[in-house]
Amino acid sequence: MKDILIKSIQELYKTHLFLLESNVKEESINFHFANILWKNYSKITTNKREIIDVEYDRYEQDEKTLENRHIRPDILIHERGNDNSNKLAIEIKKKYSSKVDKEKMKEILRPPFCYKYSACIALNIKYRKPYIIVYSQTNKQDIKIPVQINVS
């Protein structure tokens, strides 16, 4: 999963640098990143029912909540209505990931959501030094991965 995320961030910088440097809202960036991510991820998934959603806030028919807080992850790869296929939840920030986002991404790995992976992506646009913090159900350690960007 980390390779797909790295490749997608690199492609985002390559194809949408103007957008990144224009101080647009995160939702605009998330839309383009989700499209790139889906293009890359759909080449390797075997579950054709998996889809990507942006700002998806539903759990079954109710609002998605953690500890009585309404949550809305920036990007999800999942199969709607099937928690056994919850693959990836992502929070993206233009600068750096907050403590709240990191905790949310750790919690979303647990029941009832049980995402297999989650990630906080800090685009760090000003310095062009993005990084990913990856969480998984199987690895209890947070893995921080710097992403090498080559743009001119």
C-alpha positions as CSV (number, residue, x, y, z in Angstrom):
1,M,0.0,0.0,0.0
2,K,2.8,2.4,0.8
3,D,4.2,2.1,-2.7
4,I,0.9,3.1,-4.2
5,L,0.6,6.1,-1.8
6,I,4.2,7.2,-2.7
7,K,3.6,6.9,-6.4
8,S,0.3,8.8,-6.1
9,I,1.8,11.7,-4.2
10,Q,4.7,11.9,-6.7
11,E,2.2,12.0,-9.5
12,L,0.1,14.6,-7.7
13,Y,3.1,16.9,-7.4
14,K,4.1,16.2,-11.1
15,T,0.6,16.9,-12.6
16,H,-0.9,19.4,-10.2
17,L,2.0,21.5,-8.9
18,F,0.2,24.7,-9.8
19,L,-2.8,23.7,-7.8
20,L,-0.7,22.7,-4.8
21,E,1.1,26.0,-4.8
22,S,-2.1,28.1,-5.3
23,N,-3.3,27.7,-1.7
24,V,-6.5,26.0,-2.7
25,K,-8.7,24.3,-0.2
26,E,-7.7,20.7,0.8
27,E,-10.9,19.3,-0.7
28,S,-9.8,20.3,-4.2
29,I,-6.4,18.6,-3.6
30,N,-8.1,15.6,-2.2
31,F,-10.3,15.2,-5.3
32,H,-7.3,15.1,-7.6
33,F,-5.3,12.9,-5.3
34,A,-8.2,10.4,-5.0
35,N,-8.4,10.2,-8.8
36,I,-4.7,9.5,-9.1
37,L,-4.8,7.0,-6.2
38,W,-7.7,5.2,-7.7
39,K,-6.0,5.0,-11.1
40,N,-2.9,3.4,-9.4
41,Y,-4.8,1.2,-6.9
42,S,-7.4,-0.2,-9.4
43,K,-4.5,-1.8,-11.4
44,I,-3.6,-4.0,-8.5
45,T,-6.9,-4.8,-6.6
46,T,-8.6,-8.0,-7.2
47,N,-11.8,-6.9,-5.5
48,K,-13.8,-5.2,-8.2
49,R,-16.5,-4.1,-5.7
50,E,-14.0,-1.8,-3.9
51,I,-14.4,1.9,-4.7
52,I,-12.9,5.2,-3.6
53,D,-14.9,7.8,-1.7
54,V,-14.0,11.3,-0.8
55,E,-15.4,12.8,2.5
56,Y,-17.6,9.7,3.0
57,D,-19.2,9.9,6.5
58,R,-21.5,6.9,6.6
59,Y,-21.4,3.7,8.6
60,E,-24.2,1.5,7.4
61,Q,-27.1,4.0,7.4
62,D,-25.8,6.2,10.3
63,E,-23.2,8.9,10.5
64,K,-19.6,7.6,11.0
65,T,-18.6,8.4,14.6
66,L,-15.7,7.6,16.8
67,E,-16.1,8.2,20.6
68,N,-19.3,10.1,19.9
69,R,-17.5,12.5,17.4
70,H,-18.7,12.7,13.8
71,I,-15.8,11.8,11.5
72,R,-15.4,12.1,7.8
73,P,-12.1,10.8,6.5
74,D,-10.7,12.6,3.5
75,I,-10.4,9.5,1.3
76,L,-11.6,5.9,1.7
77,I,-11.0,2.8,-0.3
78,H,-13.7,0.3,0.7
79,E,-16.6,-1.7,-0.4
80,R,-19.7,0.2,0.7
81,G,-21.9,-1.9,3.1
82,N,-19.2,-4.5,3.7
83,D,-16.8,-3.8,6.7
84,N,-14.8,-6.9,5.8
85,S,-13.5,-5.0,2.8
86,N,-12.5,-1.7,4.5
87,K,-9.1,-1.3,2.9
88,L,-7.7,2.2,3.4
89,A,-8.6,5.5,5.2
90,I,-6.6,8.7,4.5
91,E,-6.3,12.1,6.1
92,I,-4.5,14.7,4.0
93,K,-3.1,18.0,5.2
94,K,-1.4,20.7,3.1
95,K,1.2,21.3,5.9
96,Y,1.5,18.6,8.6
97,S,-0.7,16.0,10.2
98,S,-2.3,17.0,13.5
99,K,-2.4,14.8,16.6
100,V,-6.2,14.6,16.2
101,D,-5.8,13.2,12.6
102,K,-3.2,10.7,13.8
103,E,-5.5,9.4,16.6
104,K,-8.4,9.2,14.2
105,M,-6.4,7.1,11.7
106,K,-5.3,4.8,14.5
107,E,-8.8,4.4,15.8
108,I,-10.3,3.7,12.4
109,L,-8.3,0.4,12.3
110,R,-10.4,-0.9,15.2
111,P,-14.0,-2.1,15.3
112,P,-16.5,-1.3,14.1
113,F,-14.7,0.1,11.0
114,C,-11.7,-2.3,10.9
115,Y,-9.8,-0.6,8.1
116,K,-6.8,-2.7,7.1
117,Y,-4.6,0.4,6.6
118,S,-4.8,4.1,7.4
119,A,-2.5,7.0,6.6
120,C,-1.9,10.6,7.4
121,I,-0.4,12.4,4.4
122,A,1.3,15.7,5.0
123,L,2.0,17.3,1.7
124,N,4.3,20.0,3.2
125,I,3.8,22.0,0.0
126,K,6.0,25.0,1.0
127,Y,9.1,22.9,1.3
128,R,8.1,20.1,-1.2
129,K,8.9,17.5,1.5
130,P,5.8,15.4,1.8
131,Y,5.6,12.4,4.1
132,I,3.2,9.6,4.9
133,I,2.5,8.1,8.3
134,V,1.1,4.6,7.7
135,Y,-0.9,2.6,10.3
136,S,-2.0,-1.0,9.9
137,Q,-3.9,-3.6,11.8
138,T,-0.9,-5.9,11.8
139,N,1.9,-3.5,12.6
140,K,1.4,-1.6,15.8
141,Q,4.2,0.8,15.1
142,D,3.6,4.0,13.1
143,I,5.7,4.1,10.0
144,K,6.8,7.5,8.8
145,I,7.8,7.5,5.1
146,P,9.4,10.6,3.4
147,V,8.4,11.0,-0.2
148,Q,11.0,12.1,-2.7
149,I,9.6,14.8,-5.1
150,N,11.3,15.7,-8.4
151,V,9.7,18.8,-9.8
152,S,11.2,21.8,-11.5
